[in-house]
Structure formats: C-alpha cells, structure tokens
C-alpha cells in the first residue's frame, strides 16, 4: 500500500469531503432496494399488477449495476480506502489549503489522481516535504489513538 498526499484550496474542502465519503453502491437513489413483498412468490401470485413494477425495478437495478461496473470514475470509491482530510492550519502548513492523505494500492491511486484532477482545479500532488509532514501527523495521531485505546483495555 502506498501513501500519498494531495493539496487543494480550502474552498474545495466541503465538496471534497462529500466526495470522499460517497459510495455509489450504497446510494439508494442509484441502487434502490427491492421491496420484500416482491420476493414473496405467494404475494406476487395474488398481486399480478405488481409484476410489471417488479420487472421494471429489476431492470433499473441491473442497468445501474452495469453502469457502475463500466464507469471507472464511479469505481474510484474513496470511502473504501484509508484517507484523512485535514486543514493546512491544523498541520502547521498553509492555512488556505487542505490536505488529503490517501493510503491505497497504486492502481487505485492512479484512478484517484485522474478523478481528482478532473474534478478539482486546485488539485496538486503535495511536494515531498509537505507529504512527510502530513504523513507524520497522521501516523502520530494513529499511535496516540492506539495508545489511548490500549490503556482503556489494559
């Protein structure tokens, strides 16, 4: 797993935060749940008018799944990766910037960089010195959290 750090203008932070937490496979507007009664054969036999609705919904779900499978940007799902979004001021860095720490495999990082570059004008790969500071801050915080968690359970 590789670790990378990216910088953005702080004005992009809210939009970026939403994009990072979004998982299209959990989006009920995109992939609605099939109503339980549609799975009940006895119910469907008694309510034949529901059959067309069920078939239309099944078709919609299948089309959405195919679109998800084939859309490379929709498959760059940050929510399934290890990431952290921080304000520059909290890290002792540029206060008008925010920094995205991302730990993932190289294939995912390549796709992530393409998507971020396309969606955010302020996107930039952080320089080596900045990356080291951000990564150190993330690791230090993880260590403090683990130490605190360890002291709770002895």
C-alpha angles and dihedrals in degrees: 000000000000127000121218136175126208130186129218137173110271088239088069094054099095094047090044092049091055092048091050094054096043120107112182091201089064095045107112091197089060099034109022121196117255108245112251093236090062088064092053108091093196092053092048091051089054094045106044091164088068092060094081091049091050093049092048091050092047089051092049092050092048092049090049091050091051091048090050091049093051102039107087093195092055089053093057092092111176092183088072094053134070107263142150129195116204138178113243093233091058089057097044090253134112107326094211091058136072125206130217117207111198128183114189143116118293094252092056092045091054092054091042092054091050092050095045092047090052096046103038124049091196094055115130136158105246118245119254096261093049091045091053092051093049094045091048091050091050093048092046090052091049091051092050090048092049092048091050092047090049092052091054092058095034 
